[in-house]
Amino acid sequence: MKFPKKLQQKLSHRKQANALRSLQSASNLIDFYSNDYLGFAQSEVIFNRTHELLVNNNIKINGATGSRLISGNHPLYEATEKIIADFHNAEKALLFNSGYDANVGFFSSVPQRGDVILYDELSHASIRDGIQLSNAKAYKFKHNNLTHLEEILERSMYDNIYIVTESVFSMDGDSPDLVSLVNIAKKYNAYVIIDEAHALGVFGEKGMGLVQQSEVEHAIFARIITYGKALGCHGATILGSKELYEYLVNFSRSFIYTTGLSPHAIATIQVAYQYMQPSHISELHQKITHFTNEVQRLQLTDSFIESTSAIHCYLISNTNKAKYISQQLQKKGFNVKSILSPTVPEGKERIRFCLHRFNSKEQITAILEALASLV
């Protein structure tokens, strides 16, 4: 069958820019590219405890069998949501099939016509896609620039104002000043939504996230918590009030019109929460500290985006050079990826390092010395 010419042109343009994406199989190289910050995705303890939880509760079905509003709301759902809400000091937690589903479901249904959404210019694609489905107006503010945000707020005349940002940005690894953001939102009676995808399991003594570490959880209208990163499993939660929970159950299309997560997926989330300990977070931050110290020792600081998270990015600002350096690091035994336009703005291409509890200090030193020799 003939392929549409317009689509072929888009593929050709991507190839000419040397930025064509392709799927690659997992390798046995040293992991500096996955989001498995705590190593939970490969934990045999979590795997075995999940199986035990299912067996002990006599749960022997493979799928949810339907949407949660029909047949898919198995007992593990409500028990796990209670555990999640208590852990995050929230009134209610509502599980979604993924972080993408949660963001699309929230922003497509909550902001209404006559409302406005103000979002950080580097907000994740799932947030932006949800905003596109909304009937509200939307304007972006400069990345982590609260002065610019307030300038927009001063001239905003809307029924409701929703401010959305991420506590840790996935392609930069940096964070906004959440306390100042909350204070600004209070001044203008705005609702704050925080995506905590890359903060869960990384910040807070018990891994609760940056919102709770900053002690502003009660001032946040909604938190999006995802489980495909530090918790090593799948799914996502929106945390908020009882009223928000009820509203999403009734109006969030990505929640209503999809088959629920399987009992095994929910059990894995529950076990991962119970397994997470302060020592895991402490071990991860020891590796983060070692990484930043080695960056300084090797005089690489100027090209790294400042970050205290598990994500650290070395700016290359050239697609071909970024791909070349990542390929050379892979040849030396390190699995690390170049991040190219359009995932990041053109001219902001980079090498993205993801740090893990299981990375040794020797491995961290070795990959940074290899980077230094290449640049």
C-alpha positions as CSV (number, residue, x, y, z in Angstrom):
1,M,0.0,0.0,0.0
2,K,1.3,3.5,-0.9
3,F,2.6,5.5,2.1
4,P,1.3,9.1,2.3
5,K,3.7,11.6,0.8
6,K,3.4,14.1,3.7
7,L,4.4,11.4,6.2
8,Q,7.3,10.3,4.0
9,Q,8.5,13.9,3.9
10,K,8.5,14.1,7.6
11,L,10.5,10.9,7.9
12,S,13.0,12.2,5.3
13,H,13.4,15.4,7.1
14,R,14.1,13.6,10.4
15,K,16.7,11.4,8.6
16,Q,18.4,14.4,7.0
17,A,18.8,16.0,10.5
18,N,20.4,12.8,11.7
19,A,17.7,12.6,14.4
20,L,15.6,9.6,13.3
21,R,14.5,7.6,16.3
22,S,14.6,3.8,16.3
23,L,13.9,1.0,18.8
24,Q,16.9,-0.7,20.3
25,S,17.1,-3.9,22.4
26,A,18.4,-3.7,25.9
27,S,22.1,-4.3,26.3
28,N,24.4,-5.6,29.0
29,L,26.3,-2.3,29.2
30,I,26.6,-0.4,32.5
31,D,23.3,1.4,33.0
32,F,23.5,5.2,33.0
33,Y,20.4,5.7,30.9
34,S,17.3,4.1,32.6
35,N,14.9,5.7,35.1
36,D,15.4,2.7,37.5
37,Y,17.0,5.1,40.1
38,L,16.6,2.7,43.1
39,G,17.1,-0.5,41.2
40,F,13.6,-1.7,42.0
41,A,12.8,-2.8,38.4
42,Q,15.4,-5.6,38.8
43,S,14.6,-6.4,42.5
44,E,14.0,-10.1,43.1
45,V,12.7,-9.2,46.6
46,I,9.9,-7.0,45.1
47,F,9.2,-9.7,42.4
48,N,8.8,-12.4,45.1
49,R,6.8,-10.3,47.5
50,T,4.4,-9.3,44.8
51,H,3.8,-13.0,44.0
52,E,3.3,-13.7,47.7
53,L,0.8,-10.9,48.0
54,L,-1.3,-12.2,45.1
55,V,-1.2,-15.8,46.4
56,N,-2.0,-14.9,50.0
57,N,-5.1,-12.9,48.8
58,N,-6.1,-15.8,46.4
59,I,-5.8,-13.5,43.4
60,K,-5.3,-15.7,40.4
61,I,-6.4,-13.6,37.4
62,N,-4.1,-12.1,34.8
63,G,-6.1,-9.0,33.8
64,A,-8.5,-6.4,35.2
65,T,-11.3,-7.6,32.9
66,G,-12.6,-4.2,32.2
67,S,-12.6,-0.5,33.1
68,R,-12.8,0.3,36.8
69,L,-16.3,1.6,36.5
70,I,-17.5,-1.7,35.2
71,S,-15.6,-4.9,36.2
72,G,-12.0,-3.8,36.7
73,N,-12.1,-2.3,40.2
74,H,-10.6,-5.4,42.0
75,P,-10.0,-5.1,45.8
76,L,-6.3,-4.4,45.5
77,Y,-7.0,-1.1,43.8
78,E,-8.7,0.5,46.8
79,A,-6.3,-1.0,49.4
80,T,-3.3,0.3,47.4
81,E,-4.8,3.7,46.9
82,K,-5.2,4.0,50.6
83,I,-1.6,3.1,51.2
84,I,-0.5,5.7,48.6
85,A,-2.7,8.5,50.0
86,D,-1.4,7.9,53.5
87,F,2.3,7.7,52.3
88,H,1.9,11.0,50.5
89,N,-0.1,12.8,53.2
90,A,-3.1,13.3,50.8
91,E,-6.8,13.0,51.1
92,K,-7.2,10.7,48.2
93,A,-5.2,8.8,45.5
94,L,-6.6,7.7,42.1
95,L,-4.6,5.2,40.1
96,F,-4.2,5.6,36.4
97,N,-2.6,3.3,33.8
98,S,0.4,5.5,33.2
99,G,1.8,9.0,33.9
100,Y,0.8,9.9,30.3
101,D,-2.8,8.8,31.0
102,A,-2.8,10.7,34.2
103,N,-1.7,14.0,32.7
104,V,-3.9,13.7,29.7
105,G,-6.8,12.7,31.8
106,F,-6.3,15.6,34.3
107,F,-5.7,18.5,31.9
108,S,-8.3,17.5,29.3
109,S,-11.0,17.4,32.0
110,V,-10.3,19.7,34.9
111,P,-9.6,23.2,33.4
112,Q,-12.8,24.5,31.8
113,R,-13.7,27.1,29.2
114,G,-13.0,30.5,30.8
115,D,-10.0,29.1,32.8
116,V,-6.3,29.5,32.0
117,I,-3.4,27.1,32.3
118,L,0.1,28.5,32.9
119,Y,2.8,25.9,32.3
120,D,6.5,25.8,32.3
121,E,7.9,25.9,28.8
122,L,9.8,22.6,29.4
123,S,6.7,20.7,30.6
124,H,6.5,17.1,29.6
125,A,4.8,16.1,26.4
126,S,2.0,14.4,28.3
127,I,1.2,17.7,30.1
128,R,1.2,19.6,26.8
129,D,-1.0,17.0,25.0
130,G,-3.5,17.2,27.9
131,I,-3.5,20.9,27.6
132,Q,-4.2,20.7,23.9
133,L,-7.4,18.7,24.7
134,S,-8.6,21.3,27.2
135,N,-11.1,24.0,26.5
136,A,-9.1,26.4,28.7
137,K,-6.6,29.0,27.4
138,A,-3.0,28.1,28.0
139,Y,0.2,30.2,28.1
140,K,3.8,29.1,28.9
141,F,6.2,30.8,31.2
142,K,10.0,30.7,31.0
143,H,11.6,27.7,32.5
144,N,11.7,27.9,36.3
145,N,11.3,31.6,36.0
146,L,8.9,32.7,38.7
147,T,9.3,36.4,37.9
148,H,8.0,35.7,34.4
149,L,5.2,33.6,35.8
150,E,4.1,36.5,38.1
151,E,4.2,38.9,35.2
152,I,1.7,36.7,33.4
153,L,-0.4,36.3,36.5
154,E,-0.7,40.1,37.0
155,R,-2.5,40.5,33.7
156,S,-4.6,37.3,33.9
157,M,-8.3,37.8,34.1
158,Y,-9.9,34.3,34.1
159,D,-12.4,32.3,36.2
160,N,-9.7,29.9,37.5
161,I,-5.9,29.8,37.1
162,Y,-4.0,26.6,37.0
163,I,-0.2,26.6,37.3
164,V,1.6,23.4,36.3
165,T,5.2,22.5,36.6
166,E,7.4,19.5,37.4
167,S,9.3,19.0,40.6
168,V,12.2,17.5,38.7
169,F,12.4,18.0,34.9
170,S,13.1,14.8,33.0
171,M,15.4,16.3,30.4
172,D,17.3,18.8,32.6
173,G,17.2,17.3,36.1
174,D,16.6,20.7,37.7
175,S,13.8,21.9,39.9
176,P,11.7,25.0,40.6
177,D,11.5,26.8,43.9
178,L,8.3,25.1,45.1
179,V,7.9,27.2,48.3
180,S,8.1,30.5,46.3
181,L,5.8,29.0,43.6
182,V,3.2,28.2,46.2
183,N,3.4,31.7,47.7
184,I,2.9,33.3,44.3
185,A,-0.1,31.0,43.6
186,K,-1.7,32.0,47.0
187,K,-1.3,35.6,46.1
188,Y,-3.3,35.2,42.9
189,N,-5.7,32.4,44.1
190,A,-4.3,30.0,41.6
191,Y,-4.4,26.2,41.7
192,V,-1.0,24.4,41.6
193,I,-0.4,21.1,39.8
194,I,3.0,19.4,40.3
195,D,4.3,16.4,38.3
196,E,6.5,14.4,40.6
197,A,7.5,11.6,38.2
198,H,11.3,12.0,38.7
199,A,11.1,13.0,42.4
200,L,9.4,10.0,43.9
201,G,12.1,7.7,45.5
202,V,14.7,10.4,45.0
203,F,13.7,13.3,47.4
204,G,12.4,13.2,50.9
205,E,13.8,11.0,53.7
206,K,11.5,8.1,52.7
207,G,11.4,9.0,49.0
208,M,8.0,10.9,49.2
209,G,9.0,13.5,46.6
210,L,10.1,17.1,46.5
211,V,6.6,18.5,47.4
212,Q,6.6,16.8,50.8
213,Q,10.3,17.5,51.3
214,S,9.4,21.2,50.8
215,E,6.4,20.7,53.1
216,V,3.9,22.3,50.7
217,E,1.7,19.3,50.0
218,H,-1.4,20.9,51.5
219,A,-1.1,23.9,49.2
220,I,-1.0,21.7,46.0
221,F,-4.2,21.1,44.2
222,A,-3.0,18.0,42.4
223,R,0.2,15.9,42.3
224,I,0.9,13.4,39.6
225,I,3.0,10.5,40.9
226,T,4.3,7.9,38.4
227,Y,5.7,4.5,39.0
228,G,7.8,3.7,35.9
229,K,10.9,5.5,37.4
230,A,12.3,5.0,40.9
231,L,9.6,2.4,41.9
232,G,10.5,0.3,38.9
233,C,6.9,-0.8,38.0
234,H,4.1,0.8,36.0
235,G,1.1,3.1,36.5
236,A,0.5,6.5,38.0
237,T,-1.5,8.3,40.7
238,I,-3.2,11.6,40.9
239,L,-3.2,12.9,44.5
240,G,-5.7,15.5,45.7
241,S,-8.9,16.1,47.6
242,K,-11.9,13.9,47.8
243,E,-13.8,16.2,45.5
244,L,-11.0,16.0,42.9
245,Y,-11.0,12.2,43.2
246,E,-14.8,12.1,42.6
247,Y,-14.5,14.6,39.7
248,L,-11.9,12.5,37.9
249,V,-13.8,9.3,38.3
250,N,-16.7,11.0,36.6
251,F,-15.1,13.1,33.9
252,S,-11.5,12.0,33.2
253,R,-11.8,10.1,29.9
254,S,-8.4,8.4,30.1
255,F,-9.6,6.9,33.4
256,I,-13.1,6.0,32.4
257,Y,-12.7,4.5,28.9
258,T,-9.8,2.1,29.5
259,T,-9.2,-1.3,31.0
260,G,-7.8,-1.0,34.5
261,L,-4.3,-2.2,35.5
262,S,-3.9,-5.9,36.2
263,P,-3.9,-7.1,39.8
264,H,-0.2,-8.0,39.4
265,A,0.6,-4.4,38.4
266,I,-1.2,-3.0,41.4
267,A,0.4,-5.5,43.7
268,T,3.8,-4.5,42.5
269,I,3.1,-0.8,43.2
270,Q,1.9,-1.7,46.7
271,V,5.0,-3.8,47.4
272,A,7.4,-1.2,46.0
273,Y,6.0,1.4,48.3
274,Q,6.4,-0.9,51.3
275,Y,9.9,-1.9,50.3
276,M,11.2,1.6,49.9
277,Q,13.5,2.6,52.8
278,P,15.4,5.7,53.8
279,S,18.7,3.8,53.3
280,H,17.8,3.4,49.6
281,I,17.4,7.1,49.1
282,S,20.6,7.8,51.1
283,E,22.6,5.4,48.9
284,L,21.3,7.1,45.8
285,H,22.3,10.5,47.1
286,Q,25.8,9.3,47.9
287,K,26.2,8.4,44.2
288,I,24.7,11.8,43.2
289,T,27.2,13.6,45.4
290,H,30.1,11.6,44.0
291,F,29.0,12.4,40.5
292,T,28.9,16.1,41.1
293,N,32.2,16.1,42.9
294,E,33.8,14.3,40.0
295,V,32.3,16.8,37.5
296,Q,34.0,19.5,39.5
297,R,37.3,17.6,39.7
298,L,37.3,17.1,35.9
299,Q,36.4,20.7,35.2
300,L,33.2,19.8,33.4
301,T,30.9,22.0,35.4
302,D,30.3,24.7,32.8
303,S,28.6,22.4,30.4
304,F,26.4,20.5,33.0
305,I,23.0,21.8,33.9
306,E,22.9,22.3,37.7
307,S,21.0,19.4,39.4
308,T,20.7,17.7,42.7
309,S,18.4,15.0,41.3
310,A,19.4,11.6,39.7
311,I,19.4,13.3,36.2
312,H,22.5,15.1,35.0
313,C,22.8,16.6,31.5
314,Y,26.0,17.6,29.6
315,L,25.1,20.1,26.9
316,I,26.6,19.5,23.5
317,S,24.4,21.7,21.3
318,N,25.1,19.7,18.2
319,T,23.2,16.6,17.0
320,N,26.0,14.9,15.3
321,K,28.5,15.5,18.1
322,A,26.1,14.4,20.8
323,K,25.4,11.2,18.9
324,Y,29.1,10.6,18.3
325,I,30.0,11.1,22.0
326,S,27.2,8.8,23.2
327,Q,28.3,6.1,20.7
328,Q,31.9,6.3,21.9
329,L,30.8,6.0,25.6
330,Q,28.8,3.0,24.6
331,K,31.8,1.4,23.0
332,K,33.6,1.9,26.3
333,G,30.9,-0.1,28.0
334,F,28.5,2.6,29.3
335,N,24.9,2.7,28.3
336,V,24.2,6.4,28.0
337,K,22.0,8.3,25.5
338,S,22.2,11.5,23.6
339,I,19.0,13.5,23.7
340,L,18.3,15.4,20.5
341,S,15.8,17.8,19.0
342,P,12.7,17.7,19.0
343,T,12.8,16.1,22.5
344,V,14.9,19.1,23.6
345,P,15.0,22.5,21.8
346,E,17.3,22.7,18.8
347,G,20.8,23.8,19.9
348,K,20.2,22.2,23.4
349,E,21.3,18.7,22.5
350,R,22.9,16.8,25.3
351,I,24.2,13.6,26.9
352,R,21.8,12.6,29.7
353,F,23.2,10.7,32.6
354,C,20.8,8.8,34.9
355,L,22.3,7.8,38.2
356,H,21.3,4.8,40.2
357,R,21.7,3.3,43.7
358,F,23.5,0.3,42.1
359,N,26.1,2.4,40.1
360,S,29.5,2.1,41.8
361,K,31.6,5.2,42.5
362,E,34.3,3.6,40.3
363,Q,31.8,3.3,37.4
364,I,30.8,7.0,37.9
365,T,34.4,8.1,37.8
366,A,35.1,6.0,34.8
367,I,32.3,7.3,32.7
368,L,33.0,11.0,33.5
369,E,36.7,10.5,32.8
370,A,35.7,9.0,29.4
371,L,33.5,12.0,28.8
372,A,36.3,14.4,29.6
373,S,38.6,12.7,27.2
374,L,36.1,13.0,24.4
375,V,35.1,16.6,24.9
